[in-house]
């Protein structure tokens, strides 16, 4: 028997599987997904590895084949399905195997707090000296914690017993289902599905019953009842004995969704995400693995939950950028969910009021099954009004707020209804400039401007750099320094000046940095402890407030100025989503303030007209050969020295040119990244468009394998959401 082992799988640089002979005495205990000890390299140092495959033969010469020394785990910590998923990610995203496996390896494996060392009984005689025999028999009687005094004082002896195959790791006994005894009461809704909901649910059930991998795009306007369709689909899957993964973009912003699902499904639901305490996350992991829960809800990391008998995956708000990882490995959890659905041969539901352009394109072409919910449940969509801020300024209005918005806020407050004011940035003012010499305060680590905060400091919202604001130009010592633009802090301050009796809450990344802060702000606003909520993108999605009837959008143009082909798509999605917070139970109104009132993304968002926006956007995408008419990879080199980052990207360019003639691809660059420096690291990039996905995957992996300039790191971003 031959074990295929990934050595030091937690090292992102590992990109190879090694064959090891399995000794006879370990054949019954070795399994795919268990960790093992093996000797490695010419020095034969003992290292940890993960078994990713088992076979009967190998091409390696017998005298060169090393043996597995010991099996570490009592049970597999990674399933065969998860390992297959890791290899799929490795191939698609041009990752090293270590990077891909790090995503499916449970996070607790490196924690000594949760492991016991236990002894395995054996019948054959072992040549153990008295000390080893005494230690073994002690552990046989009573397992010991990995971080116990006994283990720390006998490290070498413990290792010898492991190598003899006499010890193994086992998880301590934890109460994996604290709520199991609570018997949460189930609540059934007191309304019937609409005709549209019935049709969508029947389509999902048909796909489920027919079996096989299938993408179902559930395109429903805000407030159309997508959640109810999800829940009934989950109930059906559970009735058929299957488990479900339900993905949401951000766990802190979806408490209402989670409560809704738990109230209908009960103790079978668990939450799983990376911000949980380690013990809580372990409990959820065990509950999913042991089938004590059959529905897992969470953001990106939930796609890797070790659920058994998976029958359905749901991705809510599939268009959300938060599903894409901003750091290596740069995976997109929506694409990974599709990979997992394909491996399990099951349907996946992609839900959104503003589907991504690519997914709607695939639905139009028949590659996805399209279900539509065009109407709100018993309610009309809010009225949307556009205010041209250029006219406001010409007519003498110097305020952040248009006169119409101020008037509507006043009317709302008189009626005892709530207001949401949305701005796509935080802080007080986004830029500080000296009017004497033109100096702009920049981050010393990144090539972006610092944001002014009224507490008297400037902060970089990329790396966190912070410096005191003195009100004097750092270059010419002039006192003619001014803050330009509006941040959430400034909006909060000015709205309080206009409406002194109004209770105002602010929700952005500055006010939600503390644990549970987001939930507390949402709860206060829902319980009407505040009249006005000021916030950034996090208030634009997933929230339902019965008395929220007015939404004001400040500076709707911000995303339009980004150097990104998705800028209009993002603008349309964000405006539509934030508008959808208004009038969910009472007639609502939305006021969009903009300097570009005729831009089609803003016009069509004001009309709740996705199809017209899509048609217009597709003309541009086709002309420029952007997705879905191409597949894009962004190759980025990063180094502390500018010339090294530049040499790295030149090396990538030379490699790409070798494949350019025989492949249908277009190379753009090399050039400096739009944000050239982040955290003292210089960045150059090359954008490449491919006609076919297979071609993209092949070239990306070839570049990864051949890139050998050690002075600059290479980032390969497949299907980037932006190129900043």
C-alpha positions, 0 to 999 in steps of 0.5 A: 500500500502506498500513501500519497502525502503532502508534506508540511501542508500548511506551508503555502510553497508546497506544491507536490505530493510524495509517495510513501510505503505504508508498513503492515502494522499501519495499514488498518489505521491509515486513511485519506485525510489523516496526518502522518509523520514521515522522514523527508529530505536527505537529512531524513528529518521527521515532518508532518504530512497529510494523506491525500491519496492511497494507491497500490503501486508507485513508479518510484524504485523500491530502494528509494521509497521511504515508509510512513513512520506513524499515523497522527490522527484517530480520525480523518480531519479532511474528507475525500470530497474536501481534498478533491475540492482542494485540488480543483481550487489548486488547478483553477486559481493556479495555487500551490497545493499547500495554499489550497489544502490550507483552506480545507484543513480545519483551523483547530489542527494547530491548537494544542489546547484541544488535543489529547494524546491517547495510546493504541492497544497492541498485542505484539511484543515491542522492544520498549525500554522500561521508561518508554513502556512505563510512559506508554502504559500511563497514557494507555490508562489515561489520555493526556493533553498535548500541552500537559506537563507530562508531554512537555517533559517527555517530548523525545519519548512521546515522539518515539512512541508515535513512531512505534505506532503506539500513540495518536491524537484525539480531540478532547470531549466537547459539548458539540451541541450546546443548544441541543437540549433547548428545543427551540420552538419552530415557527411557521409563517401565516401566509401562502407563497405567491405564484412567483415563489411557487414557480421558483420553488417547484423549479428548485425541487425539480432540479433537486429530484432530478439530481445532477449539478445545476446552477439555478439563478434566483433573480428576485427584486428586494423584498420579493421573498427570496428568503422564504424560497430558500427556507422551503428548499432547505426544508425539502432537502432535509426531508430527503435526508440531505444537508445544506450549506447556506452562504451569506456575504457577511455574517454580522449583517445577516442576523435577521436571516439567521434568526429566520432560518433557525426559527423554521429549521430549529436545532439542525442549524449551525453558524460557521465562520472565521470570527468565531471563538476557536472552541465555538468553531470547533464545536460547529465543525464537529457538529457538522461532521457528526451530522448533528446539524444539517444546515450550515450558515456562514460567509466564505469559510462556510463553503468548506464546512465538513457537512456529510451527505450534502444535497444543496448549496445556497448562495445569497447575494451572489453578486457581493464582492465580499465572497472574493478573498482580497488576500492570498489565496485569492479564491471566490467562494461563489466559484468554490461553491460551484466546484463543490456542487459539481463534485457532489453532483447537486444543485446550487441556488445563486440568489440576488436582486442584482445578479452579477453580469456574468451569471445573468449572461449564463442564465440568458444563454441557458447555461443556468436555470433562471427563476424570477421574482419580479414583485415585492410581497404585497408592496410596491418598490420605493419611489426613487428621485435623482438630484443633480448636485451641480444644480444645487451648487449653482443655486447656492446650496453649499450643504452636503445635503440637497434641499429635497433630501433635507425636506424629506428627512424633516417630513419623515421625522414628523411621521415618526419614521426612520431614515437611512443615509448612505455614503460609500466611505468612512471617516470625516473627510477623505482628503486633506490638501494644502491650498498654498502649495497643493500638498496632499497628505499621503500614507507613508506606506501606501500610495493613497491619500490619508483620511481625516478623522475629526478626533484629530488624526489622519488614517490610511484605510488600507494599512491602518497607518495613523498620524496626528493632524496639526492643521499645518502643511507638512511641506510649506508650513502654511495654515491654509490646509483644508479637508475636502469631501465628506465622510460618514463622520462629517455627515453624522455631525452635519445631520445632527446640526440640522435636526438637533432632536433626532437620534443618530447612529453611525455604522461603518468599519470605525464604529463596528470594530468592537465585537458585536458592535454591528449587531448592537447598532442594528438592534438599536435601529430596529427597536427604534432607539434611533431615527437616522442611521448613517453608514457605508456599504454595510448598511446597503444589504441584508437589513430589514427595518419595518419603519425605514421609509426614506433612504438618502444616497450621498455622492452616488458617483464615487464608484464611477471614478474607480479605474475598474471595468466593473465600476458601473455594475457595482454602482448599479448594484449598490444603489439598487440594494440600498434603495431596497432597504426603503419601504419594505412594509410601508410606502418608501422613497429614495433620493440619490444625490449625484453629479452624473444624473445621466449616467445609465447605471444611476438612471436604471437603478432609479427605475429598478430596471436591471434588464435595461442596465444589463443590455447597456452594460453588455454593449460596453463589455462586448466592445471592450472584450471584458467578461463574460466575453473573456476570462481575465487574470491579473498578474501582480508582482510585489516587492519592497524595492521598486526595481525588484517589483518591476523586474519581476513583472518584466519576467512575467511579461517575457513568459507570457509573450512566449505563449501569445502567438499560439493562444488567443489572448491579449496582454495589457501592460506591464504597468504600475498598479492603480494603487502603486504601493501598499504597506511599503510594498511596490506593485506592478501588474499585467492584465491578460484576457483569454477567450476560453476558461481552459486556456486561462487556467493552463497559462496561469498555471504555466506562469506559476510554475515557471516564474523564478524571480525570487526578489518579488512575490507573484500574485495570480488573481483569476477572475479579479473583481478589481485591479487595484 
